[in-house]
Amino acid sequence: LGILQVGTPLCVPALGGLHIGKVTSIESNGREEETAKKGSSVAVKISNESNPNITYGRQFDAAHSLYSTLTRESIDALKENFKDKLDNEDWRLVVKLKKVFNIL
């Protein structure tokens, strides 16, 4: 939703929803961060324990957009726990991502 957090699962919808892994750390200007906001320039470490052979440059590269994995359950959790913390732009993004992930 414009905010990347440590622990966020990432995928590439253009490659059939290829699960890349989870964000294990975010670094900005040499400092560890828990989150990164839309538009910020950060380094992200991604780990995939279930498939450690996923490699940048082989299965995916800079030409592919990475997305936070979104499910019906995660949308329901957003509504239940963060409804008042998300603005209209965030909810418009959720609607857009529902189409990307074919969520009803």
mmCIF file of the C-alpha atoms, coordinates in Angstrom:
data_MODEL
# 
_entry.id   MODEL 
# 
loop_
_atom_site.group_PDB 
_atom_site.id 
_atom_site.type_symbol 
_atom_site.label_atom_id 
_atom_site.label_alt_id 
_atom_site.label_comp_id 
_atom_site.label_asym_id 
_atom_site.label_entity_id 
_atom_site.label_seq_id 
_atom_site.pdbx_PDB_ins_code 
_atom_site.Cartn_x 
_atom_site.Cartn_y 
_atom_site.Cartn_z 
_atom_site.occupancy 
_atom_site.B_iso_or_equiv 
_atom_site.pdbx_formal_charge 
_atom_site.auth_seq_id 
_atom_site.auth_comp_id 
_atom_site.auth_asym_id 
_atom_site.auth_atom_id 
_atom_site.pdbx_PDB_model_num 
ATOM 1   C CA . LEU A 1 1   ? 0.000   0.000   0.000   1.00 0.00 ? 1   LEU A CA 1 
ATOM 2   C CA . GLY A 1 2   ? 2.840   2.275   -0.706  1.00 0.00 ? 2   GLY A CA 1 
ATOM 3   C CA . ILE A 1 3   ? 4.573   1.029   2.450   1.00 0.00 ? 3   ILE A CA 1 
ATOM 4   C CA . LEU A 1 4   ? 7.016   -1.892  2.381   1.00 0.00 ? 4   LEU A CA 1 
ATOM 5   C CA . GLN A 1 5   ? 7.601   -3.659  5.693   1.00 0.00 ? 5   GLN A CA 1 
ATOM 6   C CA . VAL A 1 6   ? 10.051  -6.267  6.892   1.00 0.00 ? 6   VAL A CA 1 
ATOM 7   C CA . GLY A 1 7   ? 8.245   -9.613  6.653   1.00 0.00 ? 7   GLY A CA 1 
ATOM 8   C CA . THR A 1 8   ? 6.233   -8.687  3.539   1.00 0.00 ? 8   THR A CA 1 
ATOM 9   C CA . PRO A 1 9   ? 5.946   -11.608 1.081   1.00 0.00 ? 9   PRO A CA 1 
ATOM 10  C CA . LEU A 1 10  ? 6.799   -10.573 -2.507  1.00 0.00 ? 10  LEU A CA 1 
ATOM 11  C CA . CYS A 1 11  ? 5.823   -12.048 -5.857  1.00 0.00 ? 11  CYS A CA 1 
ATOM 12  C CA . VAL A 1 12  ? 5.929   -11.354 -9.607  1.00 0.00 ? 12  VAL A CA 1 
ATOM 13  C CA . PRO A 1 13  ? 2.359   -11.556 -10.979 1.00 0.00 ? 13  PRO A CA 1 
ATOM 14  C CA . ALA A 1 14  ? 3.659   -11.340 -14.577 1.00 0.00 ? 14  ALA A CA 1 
ATOM 15  C CA . LEU A 1 15  ? 5.440   -14.670 -14.010 1.00 0.00 ? 15  LEU A CA 1 
ATOM 16  C CA . GLY A 1 16  ? 2.367   -16.530 -12.801 1.00 0.00 ? 16  GLY A CA 1 
ATOM 17  C CA . GLY A 1 17  ? 2.602   -15.151 -9.274  1.00 0.00 ? 17  GLY A CA 1 
ATOM 18  C CA . LEU A 1 18  ? 6.174   -16.413 -8.778  1.00 0.00 ? 18  LEU A CA 1 
ATOM 19  C CA . HIS A 1 19  ? 6.868   -16.212 -5.033  1.00 0.00 ? 19  HIS A CA 1 
ATOM 20  C CA . ILE A 1 20  ? 10.180  -14.363 -4.662  1.00 0.00 ? 20  ILE A CA 1 
ATOM 21  C CA . GLY A 1 21  ? 10.404  -14.528 -0.873  1.00 0.00 ? 21  GLY A CA 1 
ATOM 22  C CA . LYS A 1 22  ? 9.922   -12.331 2.181   1.00 0.00 ? 22  LYS A CA 1 
ATOM 23  C CA . VAL A 1 23  ? 11.574  -9.010  2.932   1.00 0.00 ? 23  VAL A CA 1 
ATOM 24  C CA . THR A 1 24  ? 14.089  -9.724  5.699   1.00 0.00 ? 24  THR A CA 1 
ATOM 25  C CA . SER A 1 25  ? 15.656  -6.256  5.920   1.00 0.00 ? 25  SER A CA 1 
ATOM 26  C CA . ILE A 1 26  ? 15.358  -2.746  4.530   1.00 0.00 ? 26  ILE A CA 1 
ATOM 27  C CA . GLU A 1 27  ? 18.289  -0.328  4.497   1.00 0.00 ? 27  GLU A CA 1 
ATOM 28  C CA . SER A 1 28  ? 18.303  3.401   3.798   1.00 0.00 ? 28  SER A CA 1 
ATOM 29  C CA . ASN A 1 29  ? 21.489  5.491   3.845   1.00 0.00 ? 29  ASN A CA 1 
ATOM 30  C CA . GLY A 1 30  ? 23.338  2.736   5.696   1.00 0.00 ? 30  GLY A CA 1 
ATOM 31  C CA . ARG A 1 31  ? 20.679  2.419   8.419   1.00 0.00 ? 31  ARG A CA 1 
ATOM 32  C CA . GLU A 1 32  ? 18.324  -0.492  9.008   1.00 0.00 ? 32  GLU A CA 1 
ATOM 33  C CA . GLU A 1 33  ? 14.657  0.444   8.696   1.00 0.00 ? 33  GLU A CA 1 
ATOM 34  C CA . GLU A 1 34  ? 11.441  -1.459  9.489   1.00 0.00 ? 34  GLU A CA 1 
ATOM 35  C CA . THR A 1 35  ? 9.487   0.191   6.661   1.00 0.00 ? 35  THR A CA 1 
ATOM 36  C CA . ALA A 1 36  ? 10.002  2.076   3.398   1.00 0.00 ? 36  ALA A CA 1 
ATOM 37  C CA . LYS A 1 37  ? 7.446   4.450   1.908   1.00 0.00 ? 37  LYS A CA 1 
ATOM 38  C CA . LYS A 1 38  ? 6.447   4.762   -1.718  1.00 0.00 ? 38  LYS A CA 1 
ATOM 39  C CA . GLY A 1 39  ? 9.035   6.708   -3.691  1.00 0.00 ? 39  GLY A CA 1 
ATOM 40  C CA . SER A 1 40  ? 11.939  6.161   -1.279  1.00 0.00 ? 40  SER A CA 1 
ATOM 41  C CA . SER A 1 41  ? 15.192  4.615   -2.491  1.00 0.00 ? 41  SER A CA 1 
ATOM 42  C CA . VAL A 1 42  ? 16.208  1.665   -0.317  1.00 0.00 ? 42  VAL A CA 1 
ATOM 43  C CA . ALA A 1 43  ? 18.105  -1.609  -0.429  1.00 0.00 ? 43  ALA A CA 1 
ATOM 44  C CA . VAL A 1 44  ? 15.949  -4.658  0.287   1.00 0.00 ? 44  VAL A CA 1 
ATOM 45  C CA . LYS A 1 45  ? 17.127  -8.113  1.352   1.00 0.00 ? 45  LYS A CA 1 
ATOM 46  C CA . ILE A 1 46  ? 14.749  -10.909 0.349   1.00 0.00 ? 46  ILE A CA 1 
ATOM 47  C CA . SER A 1 47  ? 14.930  -14.473 1.636   1.00 0.00 ? 47  SER A CA 1 
ATOM 48  C CA . ASN A 1 48  ? 13.058  -17.490 0.288   1.00 0.00 ? 48  ASN A CA 1 
ATOM 49  C CA . GLU A 1 49  ? 13.543  -20.472 2.594   1.00 0.00 ? 49  GLU A CA 1 
ATOM 50  C CA . SER A 1 50  ? 10.991  -22.610 0.731   1.00 0.00 ? 50  SER A CA 1 
ATOM 51  C CA . ASN A 1 51  ? 12.805  -22.120 -2.605  1.00 0.00 ? 51  ASN A CA 1 
ATOM 52  C CA . PRO A 1 52  ? 16.346  -20.784 -2.068  1.00 0.00 ? 52  PRO A CA 1 
ATOM 53  C CA . ASN A 1 53  ? 17.165  -21.267 -5.774  1.00 0.00 ? 53  ASN A CA 1 
ATOM 54  C CA . ILE A 1 54  ? 15.120  -18.210 -6.845  1.00 0.00 ? 54  ILE A CA 1 
ATOM 55  C CA . THR A 1 55  ? 17.792  -15.861 -8.170  1.00 0.00 ? 55  THR A CA 1 
ATOM 56  C CA . TYR A 1 56  ? 17.713  -12.279 -9.367  1.00 0.00 ? 56  TYR A CA 1 
ATOM 57  C CA . GLY A 1 57  ? 18.857  -12.296 -12.978 1.00 0.00 ? 57  GLY A CA 1 
ATOM 58  C CA . ARG A 1 58  ? 17.601  -15.819 -13.626 1.00 0.00 ? 58  ARG A CA 1 
ATOM 59  C CA . GLN A 1 59  ? 13.921  -16.170 -12.716 1.00 0.00 ? 59  GLN A CA 1 
ATOM 60  C CA . PHE A 1 60  ? 13.280  -12.401 -12.480 1.00 0.00 ? 60  PHE A CA 1 
ATOM 61  C CA . ASP A 1 61  ? 15.115  -9.106  -12.987 1.00 0.00 ? 61  ASP A CA 1 
ATOM 62  C CA . ALA A 1 62  ? 14.682  -5.325  -12.974 1.00 0.00 ? 62  ALA A CA 1 
ATOM 63  C CA . ALA A 1 63  ? 12.211  -5.555  -15.882 1.00 0.00 ? 63  ALA A CA 1 
ATOM 64  C CA . HIS A 1 64  ? 9.721   -7.325  -13.585 1.00 0.00 ? 64  HIS A CA 1 
ATOM 65  C CA . SER A 1 65  ? 7.557   -5.477  -11.087 1.00 0.00 ? 65  SER A CA 1 
ATOM 66  C CA . LEU A 1 66  ? 7.548   -6.952  -7.590  1.00 0.00 ? 66  LEU A CA 1 
ATOM 67  C CA . TYR A 1 67  ? 4.262   -6.870  -5.685  1.00 0.00 ? 67  TYR A CA 1 
ATOM 68  C CA . SER A 1 68  ? 3.351   -7.529  -2.077  1.00 0.00 ? 68  SER A CA 1 
ATOM 69  C CA . THR A 1 69  ? 1.469   -10.805 -2.134  1.00 0.00 ? 69  THR A CA 1 
ATOM 70  C CA . LEU A 1 70  ? -2.193  -9.985  -1.556  1.00 0.00 ? 70  LEU A CA 1 
ATOM 71  C CA . THR A 1 71  ? -4.896  -12.465 -0.548  1.00 0.00 ? 71  THR A CA 1 
ATOM 72  C CA . ARG A 1 72  ? -8.529  -12.195 0.517   1.00 0.00 ? 72  ARG A CA 1 
ATOM 73  C CA . GLU A 1 73  ? -7.325  -12.878 4.073   1.00 0.00 ? 73  GLU A CA 1 
ATOM 74  C CA . SER A 1 74  ? -4.772  -10.045 3.986   1.00 0.00 ? 74  SER A CA 1 
ATOM 75  C CA . ILE A 1 75  ? -7.407  -7.611  2.647   1.00 0.00 ? 75  ILE A CA 1 
ATOM 76  C CA . ASP A 1 76  ? -9.773  -8.634  5.460   1.00 0.00 ? 76  ASP A CA 1 
ATOM 77  C CA . ALA A 1 77  ? -6.955  -8.112  7.984   1.00 0.00 ? 77  ALA A CA 1 
ATOM 78  C CA . LEU A 1 78  ? -6.322  -4.614  6.571   1.00 0.00 ? 78  LEU A CA 1 
ATOM 79  C CA . LYS A 1 79  ? -10.003 -3.764  6.927   1.00 0.00 ? 79  LYS A CA 1 
ATOM 80  C CA . GLU A 1 80  ? -10.159 -5.109  10.458  1.00 0.00 ? 80  GLU A CA 1 
ATOM 81  C CA . ASN A 1 81  ? -6.889  -3.740  11.857  1.00 0.00 ? 81  ASN A CA 1 
ATOM 82  C CA . PHE A 1 82  ? -5.856  -0.731  9.770   1.00 0.00 ? 82  PHE A CA 1 
ATOM 83  C CA . LYS A 1 83  ? -9.038  0.733   8.284   1.00 0.00 ? 83  LYS A CA 1 
ATOM 84  C CA . ASP A 1 84  ? -8.580  4.099   10.019  1.00 0.00 ? 84  ASP A CA 1 
ATOM 85  C CA . LYS A 1 85  ? -4.837  4.265   9.220   1.00 0.00 ? 85  LYS A CA 1 
ATOM 86  C CA . LEU A 1 86  ? -5.184  3.915   5.440   1.00 0.00 ? 86  LEU A CA 1 
ATOM 87  C CA . ASP A 1 87  ? -6.214  6.823   3.237   1.00 0.00 ? 87  ASP A CA 1 
ATOM 88  C CA . ASN A 1 88  ? -8.252  6.797   0.019   1.00 0.00 ? 88  ASN A CA 1 
ATOM 89  C CA . GLU A 1 89  ? -5.133  6.351   -2.127  1.00 0.00 ? 89  GLU A CA 1 
ATOM 90  C CA . ASP A 1 90  ? -4.221  3.214   -0.151  1.00 0.00 ? 90  ASP A CA 1 
ATOM 91  C CA . TRP A 1 91  ? -7.705  1.728   -0.636  1.00 0.00 ? 91  TRP A CA 1 
ATOM 92  C CA . ARG A 1 92  ? -7.619  2.549   -4.377  1.00 0.00 ? 92  ARG A CA 1 
ATOM 93  C CA . LEU A 1 93  ? -4.378  0.579   -4.560  1.00 0.00 ? 93  LEU A CA 1 
ATOM 94  C CA . VAL A 1 94  ? -6.040  -2.370  -2.786  1.00 0.00 ? 94  VAL A CA 1 
ATOM 95  C CA . VAL A 1 95  ? -8.819  -2.329  -5.408  1.00 0.00 ? 95  VAL A CA 1 
ATOM 96  C CA . LYS A 1 96  ? -6.211  -2.211  -8.195  1.00 0.00 ? 96  LYS A CA 1 
ATOM 97  C CA . LEU A 1 97  ? -4.258  -5.104  -6.663  1.00 0.00 ? 97  LEU A CA 1 
ATOM 98  C CA . LYS A 1 98  ? -7.433  -7.165  -6.274  1.00 0.00 ? 98  LYS A CA 1 
ATOM 99  C CA . LYS A 1 99  ? -7.647  -7.113  -10.076 1.00 0.00 ? 99  LYS A CA 1 
ATOM 100 C CA . VAL A 1 100 ? -3.970  -8.071  -10.453 1.00 0.00 ? 100 VAL A CA 1 
ATOM 101 C CA . PHE A 1 101 ? -4.425  -11.059 -8.121  1.00 0.00 ? 101 PHE A CA 1 
ATOM 102 C CA . ASN A 1 102 ? -7.964  -11.943 -9.323  1.00 0.00 ? 102 ASN A CA 1 
ATOM 103 C CA . ILE A 1 103 ? -9.452  -11.553 -5.839  1.00 0.00 ? 103 ILE A CA 1 
ATOM 104 C CA . LEU A 1 104 ? -13.232 -11.237 -5.614  1.00 0.00 ? 104 LEU A CA 1 
# 
